Amino acid sequence: MNESNVLRQGDCADRSAGNEPSVHALLNEATVWLQYARGLTVTLADLIHEAEGIECKHLSLSLEAVAAMMQTGTESLAQAHAKLLWDNGERR
């Protein structure tokens, strides 16, 4: 995997410690999670096309994982957007 697509420990600061991640870090985090979700979706689609039989429980767990990745990425994107609006509002 490309190193630029891997979440690194310092990308988004420890939020529990009260540190606010930057807009840049939040956007990077969102991009990575959405790329993971896309990659897993493509892999699942390929496996389903080639499969003779599908185990519904395994497929549903995989789809739940995709949904969780997309939710995490979407939340990071929303936080970045809110932070950007907040920061721009403070400058005026």
N, C-alpha and C positions, 0 to 999 in steps of 0.2 A: 504494500500500500504506500502511496505517495505520502511522504512525511508531512507535507503541508496540509493533508486531509485528516491528520490525526489530532485529536484534542490533546493538548499539552496541559500539564498541571497549572501553568501560569496564565493560560489563555483567559480564563474567567476566574478572577480572584475568589477566595473563599468567602462566599456571601454570608455565611453564618457569623463571620468575624466582623461584620459590618462594613466590609470593603465593597464598594460599588464597582462592578466591571465597567469598562469603557464601552461606548457604542461600537467601536471597532471590534472589541473582544466578543461582544454579544452577537454581532453580525457574523463573525467567523464561526462561533459556536453554532448558530442557526444553520449556516451553510453546511457545516460538517454533518450535523444530525440529519438534515434533509438529503445530503448525498448518501449517507448510510441507508436511509429509508429507500431511496431510489435504487441503490445497488441490490438491496435485499429483495425488492419488488421484481426487478429484472431476473434475479436468480430464481425466485419462486416461479415466475412465469415460464422460464425455460424448463424447470423441473416438471411443472404441470403439463407442458406440451409434450414432453418425452415420457411421462409416467403412464404406465398401463393401469395402475390403480392409485387412488389417492386416499390417504388416511386423513379423515376430516379433522380429528383432534390435533394432529401435527400441523395441518394447514391453518387451522384457526389460531393456534398458538403463534405461528409465524406471522399471521396477519395482525394479531394483537401487538406483536413486537414492532411491526412497521408502523402501526397507529401510534404507539408510544414514542417512537423516534420522531415521527412527524409532529406530535404534540409538543415534544421537547423543543424541536426546532422552531415551531410556530410561537411558542412562549418566549423564546430568546429573541425572535424577530420583533414581537410585540413590545418586549422590554426595551429593545434598542430604539424602536420608534418612539415610545413614550419618553425615553431619556433624551433623545434628540430634540423632541418638541419642548421638553422641560428646559434643556440647556439653551435652546434658541430663545425661549421666552424670557429667560433670565438676562440675556444680553441686551434686550431692548429697553 
